[in-house]
Amino acid sequence: MMTDTPMTQAAADQLTLLPMPPRAEMERAYLRSDASYDGLFYLGVRTTGIFCRPSCHARKPKTENVEFFSSPKDAVFAGYRPCLKCKPVAGDDEPAWVGKLLARIEAKPAARVSERDLTTMGLDPERVRRYFAARYGLTFQAYCRARRLAGAFEKIRDGQPIDETVFETGYESHSGFRDAFRKAFGQAPGHVDLANCVRVAWVDTPIGPMIAGATDKGLCLLEFTDRRMLEHQIETIGRRFKVALAPGPHRYLAQLETELREYFEGTRTDFSVPVDAPGSPFEERVWRALLEIPFGETRSYEDIARVVGSPKAVRAVGRANGLNRIAIVIPCHRVVNKSGELGGYGGGLWRKRRLLHLEQRRGSRE
């Protein structure tokens, strides 16, 4: 399942007013090809007339030949053309063909979509494969298999016999279905605890796609799909909850989608969707402390250490902060260095800066 949280004009307005970092910081970022600054600024190269993302791996120009812009539009109006290597105007907008393809899958999740089918639809199978791998972290065929298995899971949970489920969900044999089910859920279909399953969905936000997961107790996962630790976080959920993960709808995922849209539009300051975030006793104390940081404010790692009763455990607080599996809702982005510098953020420093700017602008108006 994939849900869409389109960037409304209100959300766009909230995010485009973000001030750029100091020039020295931007120079260091592009010289290191630091992708954590992508989206935060763009650099125009006077000697070539091209503008790039900070992460561009093209030959680095001299700093005196570079000027910086807060948006691709500003760079274009200044006379620069986009770099063909890093494609700075590609953004996170989803191509129209992706929506049509996903709609076809959702209409008939049991139907197979072959490379010939894609070609008939006017799509290049290799382009489809690369897009799904880069955007969602799994190939197009893997996504289709997940949706078929999710449909099968629903039917079994609703009491339909496995024999009927096998063929209705597009599998040609019992053995093929059981093998696929076991790979996805870790157990044979007859042994899965059908009452407990982490439902997973992809959610588009103005600062990039996220993967969300929910149990019947609450939200248990919300991570940016390009975060390096995403695979580890998913493994942790499987280990902590000891249940299957399957794409599909859930009331808390629908609630999250609505609340995220309101948050980015600047009309929501608190999330009411419940969270289900088990961890070590220390981690849970840290995550509860994060939930107490008021909207529009920040706290240092030292502040959080004192709140949880371990003033010397600053490094441990930083580690627990980084292991938070529910971004934005459990606001680990509100923790900064004692000096006031941003510190780290698994989703990228540019996202942390944007989230803080959005909240601080709204907080200053209240």
Secondary structure, DSSP 8 states (H G I E B T S, - for coil): -EE-----HHHHHHHHT-----HHHHHHHHHTT-GGGBTTBEEEETTTTEEE-TT--S----GGGEEEESSHHHHHHTT-EE-TTT-TT-TT---HHHHHHHHHHHH-TTS---HHHHHHTT--HHHHHHHHHHHHSS-HHHHHHHHHHHHHHHHHHTT--HHHHHHHTT-S-HHHHHHHHHHHHSS-TTTS-TT-EEEEEEE--TT--EEEEE-SS-EEEEEETT-TTHHHHHHHHHHHH-SEEEE---HHHHHHHHHHHHHHHT--SS--S-B-----HHHHHHHHHHHTS-TT--EEHHHHHHHTT-TT-HHHHHHHHHT-SBTTTS-GGGEE-TTS-----TT-HHHHHHHHHHHHHHHHH-
